[in-house]
Amino acid sequence: MGSKSSKRNSVNDQPLSRETIEELCQDTGFTEEELLTWHTNFYKDCPDGKLTLKHFEQEYARIMGKPTQKTANYVRHMFSVYDQDKNQFIDFKYASDVA
């Protein structure tokens, strides 16, 4: 966990292993620098590492404006797609898929 091959996040000190960085770069098309910036910003917004439905809805509304009932249902559906383990939050690895 504290190996030289992991990159630490200055906000909450959560490292990303070299393997995770490479996997996420390949899966998302982000460069390592972009990915680490996303990681830092994710933990600024979600210090506990958990993006909740409420926060997801707030971010959607901030970007797209107040949703209609139909779009609110779609946003909840999108959240459930990324909450693959159904634990009521999205962690960074799944959040990077949303980006």
N, C-alpha and C positions, 0 to 999 in steps of 0.2 A: 504494500500500500504506500509506503513512503519511499519507494525505490526511485532511482534516478530516472527511470523510464516513464514516470507518471508526471503529469502536469497538474499543479495545484491551483486552485481557485482562491484568490486572495480574500474573497468575501466570506466564505465559510470553510475553506481549507479542504474541500472535497476534491480528491484527485481523479483525473481521468487516466486510465492506464494507456499505455502505448497501443495495446490491442484495441481498446475501445475507440481511441482517436482514429486509428486506421480504419476500423469498421465503419464508424460514423462518417468519415470523410468519403469513403467509397459509397455508402448508402445514400448520402445526401448530396454529394457533389461539392460540398463546402471544402475550402482549403483548411489546413490545420489552424491557421490564424483566425479565420472566420468562425470556425467551430469553437475555439477557445473564447472568442468574444461572445458568442451566443451563450456559452456555458457561464461566463461571468455575469452576463445580463440576466440569465435565467435565475441565478441565485440571488441577484439583487432584488428581483421581483418576487421570488419564492425562496426566502432564506432557509426554510425547512426542507427544500428540495421537492416540494409537492405542489403542483399546479392543480388547484381545485376547480370544480365546475363553476363556482361563483366567480373566481378570478378569470377563468377562461371566458365566461360570458361578459365580464367587465372589459376585458381586452378587446373582444369582438366589438362591443358597443363603442369603445374608444376609437377604434379604427374605422368601423363601418356605420356608426350612428346607431340610434336606438332601433333594435330589431322589432319587426312585426311578430305576431304570434307564430306565423309560419316559419320565419327565419329563426326565432327562438327555439322552436322544435328542431330545426336543422342543426343549430349550434349544439344543442344537447346530444343529438345523434352523433355529430362529429366528435364530441368529447368521449362518448361511449366507445366509439371505434378505436380511439387512441388509448383509452383506459382498458387495455387488453386483459389485465388481471382482475378487473372490476373491483378495485380497492378504493374507488372514489377520488383518485388523483392520478395525474400523469407525471412521471419522473422525467429527468432531463433526456434520457435516451429516447423516450417516446415523443417528447416535446420537440426534439430535433427533427423528427419525421414530419411534424406539423409545419415547420418552417419551410 
